[in-house]
Amino acid sequence: MSAYVVDSQTIDTLIAGALRARLFGDDEATEKGQMLWRENVISVSYRYNLPTRDATELAEYERDVEAYEYAPCDPTGEMVVRAIDELDYQSCEHDGWKASAAYALLANLRLAFPPPPPRGLSRVQVKPYMWRGTINGV
């Protein structure tokens, strides 16, 4: 599996989604974005052993995280879902991922932005015969 550090636009998309879902306020946007991105860098660093293999590259990533400031954007729900999946996949390399605040934030974002149903199916596809019988004694 190949892991990479996501770009700042992916983080902005996630933060915009979290703000839309009211998971936190505007005053926390940059801090939460840095937290998400930092967790991604930790994962890539762990996967490729950057502290010993390429400390310069790791330092560049860390500078980018520290310099990050949320840039407001207006992503679609589908864009938020894709960004959730991307960051989750690119950040799961280290053992602490599932216990991290970043993982918890993505879990809450998943609740606020459920993935669309497979093509050709509605969110709830119920066949008429499934309702035959009694409901509340009727």
PyMOL commands that set and color helices and strands:
alter all, ss='L'
color gray80, all
select helices_A, chain A and resi 8-20+26-48+50-53+55-67+77-91+97-99+101-112+128-131
alter helices_A, ss='H'
color red, helices_A
deselect
rebuild
show_as cartoon
